[in-house]
Amino acid sequence: MTSFDRRPLVLSAAALLVAAAGCSSSDASASAAVPSPPAQEAALCRALDRALPRSVAGQEREDPEPASELTAGWGDAAIVLRCGVPRPERMSDPQAQGVEVNGVNWLLEERDDGPRFTTTYRRTYVEVTLGKQYLHDASPLTDLAGPVAKTVPATL
């Protein structure tokens, strides 16, 4: 192989390194507070974590920091799930809005930075926070309802 033949190979490798560096994030990973549920609820959350899909609403799984079986994320914090959260105060409000997705009931809390949904009538509360791009779109719950129904038993 002559020097001329190696040059395109070297340039290609350099271009690949630059492209890879551009794709890696120099920013810290997204973060989410890890809940502290009782042991029985934590066991349900671990089962849920194992059942969660690799992608939700076309977003690949990218778990937040610190790493925990009680939290999961997709799409660089566009979708964040926390399992074993405390019961939201809003759940006591008779005017609270809710949605049902594939057999799972969710409390809807509208927020400026995106909606938050928390399961109702389950042995532990599962919270899903969506980014602004989902202000009027609960479709990510479609991908999460099956694993929740399968691993977190209903209380009714």
C-alpha positions in Angstrom: 0.0 0.0 0.0 1.4 3.4 -0.9 1.3 6.5 1.2 -1.3 7.8 -1.3 -3.5 4.8 -0.6 -3.4 5.3 3.2 -4.2 9.0 3.1 -7.9 8.6 2.5 -8.0 6.0 5.3 -6.4 8.4 7.7 -8.7 11.2 6.7 -11.7 8.9 7.1 -10.6 7.8 10.5 -10.1 11.5 11.6 -13.5 12.5 10.2 -15.0 9.6 12.1 -13.4 10.8 15.4 -14.6 14.3 14.8 -18.1 13.1 14.1 -18.1 10.9 17.2 -16.9 13.7 19.3 -19.7 15.9 17.9 -22.3 13.3 18.8 -21.1 12.8 22.4 -22.5 15.2 24.9 -20.1 17.3 26.9 -23.0 18.4 29.1 -23.9 16.5 32.2 -26.7 13.9 31.8 -30.3 14.9 32.6 -31.1 14.4 36.3 -34.1 13.2 38.2 -34.7 13.0 41.9 -34.8 9.3 42.9 -37.9 8.4 45.0 -37.7 6.6 48.3 -40.7 4.2 48.3 -41.3 1.4 50.9 -39.6 -1.9 50.1 -42.7 -3.5 48.6 -43.3 -0.6 46.2 -39.6 -0.5 45.3 -39.9 -4.2 44.3 -42.7 -3.2 41.9 -40.6 -0.4 40.5 -37.7 -2.8 39.8 -40.1 -5.1 37.9 -41.4 -2.1 36.0 -37.8 -1.0 35.1 -37.1 -4.4 33.6 -40.4 -4.2 31.5 -39.9 -0.7 30.1 -39.4 -0.3 26.4 -36.1 0.7 24.7 -38.0 3.5 23.0 -41.0 5.6 23.8 -42.7 7.8 21.2 -39.7 7.3 18.9 -37.3 8.5 21.6 -34.4 6.1 22.6 -33.9 5.3 26.3 -31.4 7.6 28.0 -31.8 7.2 31.8 -31.2 10.3 34.0 -28.6 10.6 36.7 -28.1 9.3 39.2 -28.7 5.8 37.8 -31.5 4.0 39.5 -34.1 1.3 38.8 -36.7 3.8 40.1 -36.1 6.3 37.3 -36.0 6.1 33.5 -35.8 8.5 30.6 -36.1 8.7 26.9 -34.9 11.3 24.4 -32.5 13.3 26.7 -35.1 14.1 29.3 -38.0 14.6 26.9 -39.8 11.8 28.8 -38.9 11.0 32.4 -40.5 8.3 34.5 -40.1 8.0 38.3 -41.6 5.1 40.1 -42.6 5.1 43.8 -43.3 8.8 44.1 -45.4 10.2 46.9 -49.1 10.7 46.2 -49.6 14.1 44.5 -51.6 16.7 46.5 -53.5 17.4 43.3 -55.1 13.9 43.5 -57.3 15.2 46.4 -58.7 18.0 44.2 -62.2 17.0 42.9 -61.6 19.2 39.8 -58.4 17.4 38.9 -58.2 16.1 35.3 -57.4 12.6 34.4 -56.9 10.4 31.4 -57.2 6.7 30.7 -54.6 5.1 28.4 -54.9 1.4 27.6 -56.4 0.5 30.9 -54.2 2.7 33.1 -55.6 5.8 34.7 -53.4 8.9 35.0 -53.8 12.2 36.9 -52.9 15.1 34.5 -51.0 18.1 35.9 -50.5 20.8 33.3 -47.3 22.7 33.8 -45.5 25.4 31.7 -42.5 23.1 31.0 -44.7 20.2 29.9 -47.4 17.9 31.4 -46.9 15.5 34.3 -49.0 12.4 34.6 -49.2 10.2 37.7 -50.9 6.8 37.8 -54.0 6.4 40.0 -55.4 3.2 41.5 -52.1 1.4 41.5 -50.0 -0.2 44.3 -47.4 2.5 43.8 -47.5 5.8 42.0 -45.7 6.1 38.7 -45.0 9.6 37.5 -44.2 10.5 33.9 -43.0 14.0 33.1 -43.1 15.1 29.4 -41.1 18.0 27.8 -42.7 21.1 26.2 -43.0 19.3 22.9 -45.7 17.2 24.5 -47.8 20.1 25.8 -50.9 18.7 24.1 -49.8 15.2 23.4 -50.0 12.3 25.8 -49.0 9.7 23.2 -45.9 8.6 25.2 -48.3 7.1 27.7 -49.3 4.6 25.1 -45.9 3.0 25.2 -45.7 3.0 29.0 -49.2 1.9 29.9 -48.6 -1.8 29.0 -45.5 -2.2 31.3 -47.2 -0.3 34.1 -50.4 -2.5 33.9 -48.2 -5.6 33.7 -46.0 -4.9 36.7 -47.8 -2.5 39.0 -51.1 -4.1 40.2 -54.3 -2.1 40.3 -55.8 -1.3 43.7 -59.4 -1.5 42.6 
